Amino acid sequence: MTIFSVFVIFLLFFLMAGLLVFYFQTQQSLRDLTEQVGKLQPQASMRSPNAIRLERAAHQDRLVLMEADLNQTPRDILTEAELKQVDQARDAIKLCNDELKHTGEWIGLPFDFEWTEMFNRMPTLKARYAASVESLAAVDNPSLSGDPRSTVTRQK
């Protein structure tokens, strides 16, 4: 019986040694995979968060100036250049916000605003932009003209 118990102890010892070797090799493999995945992920933005916020603020300032101009000189629709400027500012602001979120520098309200929150703070510009887009759609598609039965008129 003593030889059998010694055999069982040696068997358990070798089994434990094998499990320890397997565990450490698995940990090393996971560490290597983590390093490789870290190299594959896109590199963080080279720009600082302050530079991103300054770019976003510059685009927002252009829209604020347009809002002030619309308040001083009342008109019903925006020009083609102003429409393009609003579209470009929207795209740039969204890109800046996405970049801030991607780098983990997004603070949120009241410091960082989404595009919709920013645009809602400019009611005159927002109303003129909507009117301009509607009028462009009506010009592009004659069936959307001032006909009271049209879908655009009913949506108002």
TATA-V385111 format. One record per helix or strand of 3 or more residues. SS is the DSSP state (H for helix, E for strand). FROM is the first residue (numbers start at 1). TO is the last residue. Records with the same first field share a line. If there is no record, write none. Layout:
BEGIN
SS=FROM-TO ; FROM-TO
END
This chain:
BEGIN
H=2-40 ; 49-72 ; 80-103 ; 115-120 ; 123-140 ; 142-144 ; 151-155
END
